[in-house]
Amino acid sequence: MTQTCSKCGNAFDEKVDPAAAKYSSCANCWDEWVKYSVMVINEMRLDLSLPEHRRVLKKYERAYFGLDKPEGEMKDYSKEEERVPDKR
């Protein structure tokens, strides 16, 4: 059965990660999200043992796949200028 990726719009019919299936995401877009989520976790210093931090990551996930619109202070961490290096 062919599906359409919610992120890129391409058709795919391969088996996907069960977590990717909830967004109807192709394997490539899901892999991009996984890499992007690591950037978000690191840049925001999220502790995923805390429920409020998991909610923040979920907001970025939903915005990434186009289900929610990015809100006020949400940054695009895939852009170098949005990242803030540690000042030591």
JONOR-V341980 format. One record per run of one state. SS is the DSSP state (H for helix, E for strand, C for the rest). FROM is the first residue (numbers start at 1). LEN is the number of residues. Records with the same first field share a line. If there is no record, write none. Layout:
SS=FROM-LEN / FROM-LEN
This chain:
C=1-2 / 5-6 / 13-5 / 22-5 / 45-6 / 65-15 / 83-6
E=3-2 / 11-2
H=18-4 / 27-18 / 51-14 / 80-3
